[in-house]
Amino acid sequence: MHPILFHLGSFPVHAYGVMTALAFVLGLWTATLRGRRVNISGEIIADVTLWVMVGTIIGARTVYVVTYWKDEFAGQPLSEIFAIWHGGLVYYGGLIGASLAGITYLRWKKLALWKIADVMAPSIALGSVFGRIGCLLNGCCYGRACDAPWAISFPPGNPLGSPTTPVHPTEIYDALLNFALYLFLAWLFRRKKFDGQIFAAYLICYAITRSFVEYFRGDYNDAHHHFGLTPAQLVSVPIFVTGLALAVILSRRTEIKRG
């Protein structure tokens, strides 16, 4: 755990913010390279990324604040709502916010929605790798107690109240699975059969991997479990169904056009 990487004078540079910035920079770079293969200009990718970035932060922070209002924000100064450098972004909130922002921009500009979504999808997975490293450095999203050889412990007296007993390194689990997903989607992109296939595959695969990692999470209290599932596992269900529906609908639409 290392929430503050260094100081610029008296200004602390937070690890979570640095990792979030790296996620967007590398996501933009890899998406730009991928876009060139399908004649999508770097300018378009940059514009979409800006909208996606804003939508991600707003969506992720909104869901986090709503979910943890009683635990972390009730009775605190309203400025804490905007203190994202302390951590506190819900991935699925970010995905929903990013999707709405991206769709709004692409429809407004009358651009190829699903072709560009395919260009962006692998980079979303890559960005999540750095997001989870940021979680590890920040001390959040930790796992439940375990005695596995690869278990990790957070330092005593850390400000986030994370456990000092050995726990599952769920941040590392998620980072590794996202990196594997990035490699798979980048491979599939070169072989895709229809526009929207890569984005649909991302939704399906991430819903599965995230639900798996959630089984090892230990930072939820009982109030956040419903029907024996964590909030992310519950949201994974409609995300998985949406991915399947997109894959079926878009593939059939492509077959009809070709027919």
N, C-alpha and C positions, 0 to 999 in steps of 0.2 A: 504494500500500500504506500503510495507516494502522491497524495492529492495535489501538492504544489511542487512543480518541477524545479523552478528557480524563481528568483526575483529580478526584476528590472528596476533597480533603485529600491523604492519602497513598494513597488507594484508586484503582487504575486502572480505568477503565470501558472494557471491551474492545468493539471494533466488532462482533465476531462475536456476542457476547451480545446487544448492542443490536439487531442486525438479526434475530436469532432471536426476541427479544421482540416486535419490530414484526411479524414474520411471523405470530405467534400472535394478536396483538391485531387486526390487520387481517383475518386469516382469520376470527376469531370475529365481528367486526362485519359483514363481508359475508355470512357464512353466516346470521347472525341475520336480516338483511334479506331474504335469500332464503327462509328458513324461514317467514316471515310469509305469503308468497304461497301456501304449501301447508298452512297451519294447524299449523306446528310451532313451539312456543313458544320464546322466547329462553332460558328456563330449561333446557329440554331440550338446546338447542344448546350452552349453556355447560357443562352437565354432561358431554356427550359430548366437547367440546373439551378439558376437563380430563383425561379418560381418554386421549384421543388424544395430548395433549401429553406425558404421562408415558410412554406407549408409544413415541412417536416418539424421545424422548431416550434411553430405555433401548435400544431396538432399534438406533438409529443409532450410538450409542457402542459397543455390544457388537460389532457387525460391524466397526467401525473398529479396535477394539483387537485383535480376532482376526486381521484382515487384516494389520495393520501391527505385530504383536507383536514380531517380530525386528528390525524397522527402528527402532522408536521406544520400545518399552516394556520389552524385555528388559534386565535390569540396572538399571532405573530404580526410584525409589520407587513403591510401589503407589498412592500418592496421585495419580500422573500419570494413572492410569486414569480418574479422575473429573474431571480438569481440562479440561472441555469448553470453557472460555473461551479455551483456546489453539487452538480449532478441532478438527477431527477427528470429524466426524459423517458417516456414510455414508448417503446419501439412501435407497437401497433398504432398508437396515436399518431406517431410520425409518419407511418406508412399511409394511413388514411388521409392525413393532412397533405402529404406530398402528392398522393394520387389525385385528390380533388384540385390542388393547385395546378398540377401538370395538365390534367384534362381540360381545366378551364382555359389555360393558356393555349394549348394546342387547338382546341375548338375555336377559340377566338381568332387565332391566326390561320385557321383552316389548313393545318399541317397534318401529316400522316400519323395519326394517333398511335396505332398499334405497331407500326414500323419503328417509331421513335421509342415507344415503351420497350420494345425488344432490345434496342441499343442501350437503354438505361439499366435494364434489369440486372445484368451481371455486376454492374458497378454498384448497385444497391447492396448486393451481398458483400462485395469487397469493402464498402464503407462500414458495414456492420462489424467487420473484423476489428477495425480500429475503434469503433464505438465500444465494443466489449473490452478491449484493452484499457480504454478509458475508465470503464466501470471497475476493472480490477485495480487500477491505480487509485481510484477514488474510494474504494472500499465498499461499493454498493453491489446489489444483485448477487450476493454471495450464496453459497450452497448450505445444505444442512450438514450437521455433524457427521463425520465418518472417520474410519481408521485406515483408509486406503493409503498405500505408499505415496501416492501423489497428492494427498490432502495438503491444504495450505492453512496457515493461521495468520490472522491479522494482528498487528501490534496492540498490546494492552493500552487502554485509555484512549483509543482512537475516537475522534469527534463524532463519528457516525453511529457509534454503539454497536458495531459489528462484533461478532463473537471472537474470542481469542483461542477457543478450542479448534482443533483441526476440522476443516469443512471441505466439502466438494468444491473444486475450483470451477464453478459453473460458468464464470466469465470466459475461462480458457476453453471449456467444452464448446460454448457457443461460438467463440472466435474460430476454432478449428473447423467446426461444421460449416460456418459461413464461408471460410476460405475454400473448403472442398466444394461447396455449392457454387462459388464464383468460378472455379475451374470447370465444373460441369456445364454451367450455363454458357461460358465462353466457348467451350467445345461445341455445345449444341447450337449456338448461334450460327456457326459456319455450315450447319447441316439442317437448318430449320425448313419446314415444309410450308408454313403460312405465317403471315404477320400476326403477332400476338402470342405465338407459341412460347417464346422465351419468357415473357412476362407471366403467362399462365403457369408455366413450369416453376417459375420462382415462387409464386403464391402457394402452389401445392407443396413444393419441397420445403419451403421455410416453415409452413404451418406444421409439418411433420417434425422437422428438426427442433423447432422451438418447443413444441409440446414435449418432446423427449427430454430436453434439457430442464424444462420446468419441473420434471419429476424430482430433480435433485436440488431445487431451490430451497433455501431456508430462511429467506428474509420476509416471508409473508406471515401475518398473524391470522388467527382463525377467522376474523371478520372478513378477510379477503378471499376465503375459500367458499365456493358455491358448488354444491353437488359433488364435493370431493375434488374439484378442479380449481386451479389457479386462474386469475383473470386472463392471463395470456393463453392458457389452454382453452378457455371458453371462447375467446375471440378467434382462436385458430380454426375452430369449426366452420364459421361462415367464410373465413379467408380460404380455407381448403375447398369448400363448396364453390366459391366464386371462381377459383382457379380452374376447377374441373369444368364448370359451366362455360367459362371463356374458351377453354381448349375445345370443347365440343362445338360450340356455336361458331367460333371463328374458323375452325377446320371445315365445317360443313359449308359455311359461306364461301370459302375458297374453292371447295369442290364444285359448288353451283356455278361460280364464275368461270371455272375452267371447262365445265360441261357446256 
